[in-house]
Amino acid sequence: MVATRIAVLITCHNRKDISISCLGALMEQESIGDVELKVYLVDDGSTDGTASAVKDQFPDTVILKGNGQLFWCGGTRLAFNEALKGHFQFYLWLNDDSVLYPYALRTILDTFYLLKRNLGQDVIVGGSMQDSKSGMLTYGGSKKSSLIWPLAFLPIKPSDKPQICHLVNGNCILISAPIAKSVGNIRECFTQGAGDYDYVLRAKKRGIPSFIAPGYIGTCPKNILQTFEYDNQTKKKLSKNDAVSILQSQVSSNRIKDWMLLLRLHGGILWPLYWLRAIVRLKFPSLWLLLRSIKSKYRDYTNEV
């Protein structure tokens, strides 16, 4: 039997132990005797010895060097571009802070084949991630939550069946070769975030639906740049000054600018209104945090009454 070849695309920067844990879990996947994995890892300017540690423990890994300014979209784009030169049936985007459960890859593959058989076409399949301590959903699929705002979404809690979704986080996404040929790579205009959302939305415009697989397929902590409330490492509540510093960081700035680009591309005729919110977040972080706090308190109040 000819093995199914999957290129795994990973980007990392200065978190050696986390990256090693991700690769270790990937290599311990169960029930994939019919699968051949090839890892393309972009080491984006790490100074903590990540590349040498990966090469020592996982010598078959293809390591690509970045300059430290590729960030997630640029690194994944570089890995994707290199992998596309090979002959693979699938490409798996995998964040280096995602630790897959032993049954994850089998679940995603089985979901793909089930949906392809039922729908008669290839689909994008993502996996839902949960916090390792709280068990809460952190990343996965989302569905539209408004008829007015085209980019308003709510996360989908995984069930025991595949669920169609409008967006999928890039923490763990399976893309078949025909879809990769149709949609292409992550667009070069994206740097840190939103490139995964743009990819799924571009696929949808080509008639390619996206789904999340049943259940949780691994663990991944919520990015501190998205919570602005707690530090995932110390679990301590962030001060206002710390939150503002995060908002003013290069990574956060990249994320906001990428989101603004996504708004222009997929936000419909109301995208300028989205832009106003993004500009407040980019230029006036203290005001944005205040407005966010008011919104959160109002939501808590309405839920109580």
QUIWOMO-V735408 format. One record per pair of residues at least 12 apart in sequence whose C-alpha atoms are under 10 Angstrom apart, sorted by the first residue. I is the first residue (numbers start at 0). J is the second residue. If there is no record, write none. Layout:
I:J  I:J
//
This chain:
0:33  1:33  1:34  1:35  2:31  2:32  2:33  2:34  2:35  2:36  2:88  3:31  3:32  3:33  3:34  3:35  3:36  3:87  3:88  3:89  4:33  4:34  4:35  4:36  4:37  4:85  4:86  4:87  4:88  4:89  4:90  5:34  5:35  5:36  5:37  5:38  5:82  5:86  5:87  5:88  5:89  5:90  5:91  5:173  5:174  5:175  5:176  6:35  6:36  6:37  6:38  6:39  6:78  6:79  6:81  6:82  6:83  6:85  6:86  6:87  6:88  6:89  6:90  6:91  6:92  6:173  6:174  7:25  7:36  7:37  7:38  7:39  7:40  7:60  7:75  7:78  7:79  7:82  7:89  7:90  7:91  7:92  7:93  7:171  7:172  7:173  8:37  8:38  8:39  8:40  8:41  8:61  8:74  8:75  8:76  8:77  8:78  8:79  8:80  8:81  8:82  8:90  8:91  8:92  8:93  8:94  8:95  8:171  8:172  9:21  9:22  9:38  9:39  9:40  9:41  9:42  9:62  9:71  9:74  9:75  9:76  9:77  9:78  9:79  9:91  9:92  9:93  9:94  9:95  9:96  9:170  9:171  10:39  10:40  10:41  10:42  10:43  10:62  10:63  10:64  10:65  10:69  10:70  10:71  10:72  10:73  10:74  10:75  10:76  10:77  10:78  10:92  10:93  10:94  10:95  10:96  11:40  11:41  11:42  11:43  11:44  11:45  11:49  11:50  11:65  11:67  11:70  11:71  11:74  11:75  11:94  11:95  11:96  12:41  12:42  12:43  12:44  12:45  12:46  12:47  12:49  12:50  12:65  12:67  12:68  12:69  12:70  12:71  12:74  12:95  13:42  13:43  13:44  13:45  13:46  13:47  13:48  13:49  13:50  13:67  14:45  14:46  14:47  14:48  14:49  14:95  14:96  15:45  15:46  15:47  15:48  15:49  15:50  15:51  15:52  15:53  15:95  16:47  16:49  16:52  16:53  16:95  16:96  17:49  17:95  17:96  17:97  17:98  18:40  18:49  18:50  18:52  18:53  18:94  18:95  18:96  18:97  18:98  19:49  19:52  19:53  19:56  19:57  19:95  19:96  19:98  20:95  20:96  20:97  20:98  20:99  21:93  21:94  21:95  21:96  21:97  21:98  21:99  21:218  21:219  22:38  22:40  22:53  22:56  22:57  22:60  22:93  22:95  22:96  22:97  22:98  22:99  23:53  23:56  23:57  23:98  23:99  24:97  24:98  24:99  24:100  24:101  24:103  24:217  25:38  25:93  25:97  25:98  25:99  25:100  25:101  25:103  25:104  26:57  26:99  26:101  27:99  27:100  27:101  27:102  28:99  28:100  28:101  28:102  28:103  28:104  28:105  29:100  29:101  29:102  29:103  29:104  29:105  30:101  30:102  30:103  30:104  30:105  30:106  31:102  31:104  31:105  31:108  34:104  34:105  34:108  35:87  36:59  36:60  36:87  36:89  36:90  36:91  37:59  37:60  37:61  37:82  37:87  37:90  37:91  38:57  38:59  38:60  38:61  38:62  38:78  38:82  38:90  38:91  38:93  39:59  39:60  39:61  39:62  39:63  39:75  39:77  39:78  39:79  39:81  39:82  39:92  40:53  40:60  40:61  40:62  40:63  40:64  40:74  40:75  40:77  40:78  40:79  40:93  40:95  41:61  41:62  41:63  41:64  41:65  41:69  41:70  41:71  41:73  41:74  41:75  41:76  41:77  41:78  41:79  42:62  42:63  42:64  42:65  42:66  42:67  42:69  42:74  43:63  43:64  43:65  43:66  43:67  43:68  43:69  43:70  43:71  43:73  43:74  44:64  44:65  44:66  44:67  44:68  44:69  44:70  45:64  45:65  45:66  45:67  46:67  50:62  50:63  50:64  61:78  61:81  61:82  62:78  63:77  63:78  63:81  64:77  64:78  65:77  68:190  68:191  68:250  69:189  69:190  69:191  70:189  70:190  70:191  70:192  70:250  70:253  71:94  71:169  71:189  71:190  71:191  71:192  71:193  71:194  71:195  71:250  72:169  72:185  72:186  72:187  72:188  72:189  72:190  72:191  72:192  72:193  72:194  72:195  72:257  73:185  73:186  73:187  73:188  73:189  73:190  73:191  73:192  73:194  74:190  74:191  75:92  75:93  75:94  75:169  75:184  75:185  75:190  75:194  75:195  76:184  76:185  76:186  76:187  76:189  76:190  76:194  77:184  77:185  78:92  78:184  79:91  79:92  79:179  79:183  79:184  79:185  80:183  80:184  80:185  83:176  83:179  83:180  83:183  83:184  86:176  87:175  87:176  88:174  88:175  88:176  88:177  88:179  89:108  89:173  89:174  89:175  89:176  89:177  89:178  89:179  90:172  90:173  90:174  90:175  90:176  90:178  90:179  91:104  91:124  91:125  91:169  91:170  91:171  91:172  91:173  91:174  91:175  92:125  92:168  92:169  92:170  92:171  92:172  92:173  92:174  92:195  93:169  93:170  93:171  93:172  93:173  94:168  94:169  94:170  94:171  94:172  94:219  95:170  95:171  95:219  96:170  96:218  96:219  96:220  96:221  96:222  97:128  97:129  97:138  97:170  97:171  97:216  97:217  97:218  97:219  97:220  98:128  98:129  98:131  98:170  98:171  98:216  98:217  98:218  98:219  98:220  99:126  99:128  99:171  99:215  99:216  99:217  99:218  99:219  100:128  100:215  100:216  100:217  100:218  101:216  101:217  102:215  102:216  102:217  103:126  103:127  103:171  103:212  103:213  103:214  103:215  103:216  103:217  104:126  104:171  104:173  104:216  105:216  106:126  106:212  106:213  106:214  106:215  106:216  107:123  107:124  107:125  107:126  107:161  107:171  107:172  107:173  107:210  107:211  107:212  107:213  107:216  108:124  108:173  108:212  109:212  110:122  110:123  110:124  110:125  110:160  110:161  110:210  110:211  110:212  110:213  111:123  111:124  111:125  111:161  111:173  111:174  111:175  111:210  111:211  111:212  113:161  114:161  114:210  118:208  120:177  120:178  120:206  120:207  120:208  121:174  121:175  121:176  121:177  121:178  121:207  121:208  121:209  122:163  122:173  122:174  122:175  122:177  122:178  122:202  122:203  122:206  122:207  122:208  122:209  122:210  123:163  123:167  123:172  123:173  123:174  123:175  123:178  123:179  123:199  123:202  123:203  123:207  123:208  123:209  123:210  123:211  124:140  124:161  124:162  124:163  124:164  124:167  124:171  124:172  124:173  124:174  124:175  124:208  124:209  124:210  124:211  124:212  125:138  125:139  125:140  125:161  125:162  125:164  125:166  125:167  125:168  125:169  125:170  125:171  125:172  125:173  125:174  125:209  125:210  125:211  125:212  125:213  125:216  126:138  126:139  126:140  126:157  126:161  126:167  126:168  126:169  126:170  126:171  126:172  126:173  126:210  126:211  126:212  126:213  126:214  126:215  126:216  126:217  127:139  127:140  127:154  127:155  127:156  127:157  127:158  127:167  127:168  127:170  127:171  127:172  127:211  127:212  127:213  127:214  127:215  127:216  127:217  127:218  127:219  128:140  128:157  128:168  128:170  128:171  128:214  128:215  128:216  128:217  128:218  128:219  128:220  128:221  129:215  129:216  129:217  129:218  129:219  129:220  129:221  130:217  130:218  130:219  130:220  130:221  130:231  131:217  131:218  131:219  131:220  132:218  132:220  133:220  134:215  134:218  135:156  135:218  135:220  135:221  136:154  136:155  136:156  136:157  136:215  136:218  136:219  136:220  136:221  137:154  137:156  137:168  137:218  137:219  137:220  137:221  137:222  138:154  138:155  138:156  138:167  138:168  138:169  138:170  138:171  138:215  138:217  138:218  138:219  138:220  138:221  138:222  139:154  139:155  139:156  139:157  139:164  139:166  139:167  139:168  139:169  139:170  139:171  139:172  139:210  139:211  139:212  139:215  139:216  140:152  140:153  140:154  140:155  140:156  140:157  140:162  140:163  140:164  140:165  140:166  140:167  140:168  140:169  140:209  140:210  140:211  140:212  141:153  141:154  141:155  141:156  141:162  141:163  141:164  141:165  141:166  141:167  141:168  141:210  141:211  142:154  142:155  142:162  142:163  142:164  142:165  142:166  142:167  143:155  143:164  143:165  143:166  147:267  147:269  148:266  148:267  148:268  148:269  148:270  148:272  148:273  149:262  149:265  149:266  149:267  149:268  149:269  149:270  150:165  150:166  150:261  150:262  150:265  150:266  150:267  150:269  150:270  150:273  151:266  152:164  152:165  152:166  153:165  153:166  154:166  154:167  155:167  155:211  156:211  156:213  156:214  156:215  157:211  157:212  157:213  157:214  157:215  157:216  158:211  158:212  158:213  158:214  158:215  159:212  159:213  159:214  159:215  160:211  160:212  160:213  160:214  161:209  161:210  161:211  161:212  161:213  161:214  162:209  162:210  162:211  162:212  162:213  163:208  163:209  163:210  163:211  163:212  164:199  164:208  164:209  164:210  164:211  165:196  165:199  165:200  165:203  165:208  165:209  165:210  166:195  166:196  166:197  166:198  166:199  166:200  166:203  166:208  166:209  166:210  166:211  167:195  167:196  167:197  167:198  167:199  167:200  167:209  167:210  167:211  168:192  168:193  168:194  168:195  168:196  168:199  168:211  169:192  169:193  169:194  169:195  169:196  169:198  169:199  170:195  170:217  170:219  171:211  171:216  171:217  172:195  172:209  172:210  172:211  172:212  173:209  174:209  178:202  178:205  178:207  179:198  179:202  181:201  181:202  181:205  181:207  182:198  182:199  182:200  182:201  182:202  182:203  182:204  182:205  182:207  183:198  183:201  183:202  184:198  185:197  185:198  186:198  188:257  188:260  188:261  189:253  189:254  189:256  189:257  189:258  189:260  189:261  190:250  190:253  190:254  190:256  190:257  191:249  191:250  191:251  191:252  191:253  191:254  191:255  191:256  191:257  191:258  192:250  192:251  192:253  192:254  192:255  192:256  192:257  192:258  192:261  193:254  193:255  193:256  193:257  193:258  193:259  193:260  193:261  193:262  194:254  194:257  194:258  194:260  194:261  196:258  196:261  196:265  197:257  197:258  197:260  197:261  197:262  197:264  197:265  200:261  200:264  200:265  201:264  201:265  220:232  223:237  223:242  223:245  224:242  224:245  224:246  224:248  224:250  224:251  224:254  225:245  225:246  225:251  225:254  226:242  227:239  227:241  227:242  227:243  227:245  227:246  227:288  227:291  228:241  228:242  229:242  230:242  239:284  239:285  239:288  239:289  240:285  242:284  242:285  242:288  243:280  243:283  243:284  243:285  243:286  243:287  243:288  244:284  244:285  245:284  246:280  246:281  246:282  246:283  246:284  246:285  246:287  246:288  247:280  247:281  247:282  247:283  247:284  251:280  251:281  252:280  252:281  252:282  253:281  254:281  255:274  255:277  255:278  255:280  255:281  256:274  256:277  256:278  256:281  258:273  258:274  258:277  259:271  259:273  259:274  259:275  259:276  259:277  259:278  260:274  262:274  262:277
//
